[in-house]
Amino acid sequence: MLTGAKANHFKMAKSKNSSQHTMSRKAHRNGIKKPKRLRHPSMRGVDPKFVRNQRFAQHGTEKVNKEARLAKAQA
C-alpha cells in the first residue's frame, strides 16, 4: 500500500455507467405507451377551497341536466 505523494499516482479505472446502444430500438418494439389516466383523478393535495366549490358546481350541473332531461321527456 502506498501512502503520501505516490498514492495519488495509482488510481482505479473508472467503470462504465451505462450504454444506450439498443435501448431505443428495444423500447419501440412494443411501442412506447402513454400512462393510463384515471377517469376521476384524485383531489388529494388540491386547494380545499377549490375542491369545495367544484363539488357544489358539479351538483348544480347534475341538477340542471336532470331538469333538462325531464323537460325533454315530457315534450
C-alpha positions as CSV (number, residue, x, y, z in Angstrom):
1,M,0.0,0.0,0.0
2,L,1.4,3.4,-1.0
3,T,1.0,6.5,1.1
4,G,1.7,10.1,0.7
5,A,2.5,11.7,-2.7
6,K,2.8,8.4,-4.6
7,A,-0.7,7.2,-3.6
8,N,-2.3,9.8,-6.0
9,H,-0.4,8.4,-8.9
10,F,-2.2,5.0,-8.9
11,K,-5.9,5.4,-9.4
12,M,-8.5,2.8,-10.2
13,A,-10.0,2.7,-13.6
14,K,-13.4,4.3,-14.0
15,S,-16.2,1.9,-14.5
16,K,-18.7,2.3,-17.4
17,N,-22.0,3.8,-16.2
18,S,-24.5,2.7,-18.9
19,S,-24.9,2.1,-22.6
20,Q,-27.9,3.2,-24.6
21,H,-26.8,1.4,-27.8
22,T,-30.0,-0.7,-28.5
23,M,-32.3,0.6,-25.7
24,S,-34.4,2.9,-28.0
25,R,-35.0,0.1,-30.5
26,K,-36.0,-2.3,-27.7
27,A,-38.4,0.2,-26.3
28,H,-40.1,0.9,-29.6
29,R,-40.6,-2.8,-30.4
30,N,-43.7,-3.0,-28.3
31,G,-44.4,0.7,-28.7
32,I,-43.8,3.4,-26.1
33,K,-47.2,3.8,-24.5
34,K,-48.7,6.7,-22.5
35,P,-49.5,6.0,-18.9
36,K,-53.1,5.1,-18.3
37,R,-55.1,8.1,-17.0
38,L,-57.7,7.7,-14.3
39,R,-61.3,8.8,-15.1
40,H,-61.5,10.8,-11.9
41,P,-58.1,11.9,-10.8
42,S,-57.6,12.2,-7.0
43,M,-58.3,15.6,-5.5
44,R,-55.8,14.9,-2.7
45,G,-53.4,17.8,-2.2
46,V,-55.6,20.2,-4.2
47,D,-56.7,23.5,-2.6
48,P,-59.6,22.7,-0.3
49,K,-61.5,25.9,-1.2
50,F,-61.3,24.9,-4.9
51,V,-62.4,21.3,-4.2
52,R,-65.4,22.5,-2.2
53,N,-66.5,24.9,-4.9
54,Q,-66.0,22.1,-7.5
55,R,-68.3,19.8,-5.5
56,F,-71.1,22.5,-5.4
57,A,-70.6,23.2,-9.1
58,Q,-70.9,19.6,-10.1
59,H,-74.0,19.2,-8.0
60,G,-75.6,22.2,-9.7
61,T,-74.7,20.9,-13.1
62,E,-76.3,17.5,-12.4
63,K,-79.4,19.2,-11.2
64,V,-79.8,21.3,-14.4
65,N,-79.1,18.3,-16.6
66,K,-81.7,16.3,-14.7
67,E,-84.3,19.0,-15.1
68,A,-83.5,19.3,-18.9
69,R,-83.9,15.5,-19.3
70,L,-87.3,15.6,-17.6
71,A,-88.4,18.6,-19.7
72,K,-87.3,16.8,-22.9
73,A,-89.1,13.6,-21.8
74,Q,-92.4,15.5,-21.2
75,A,-92.2,17.4,-24.5
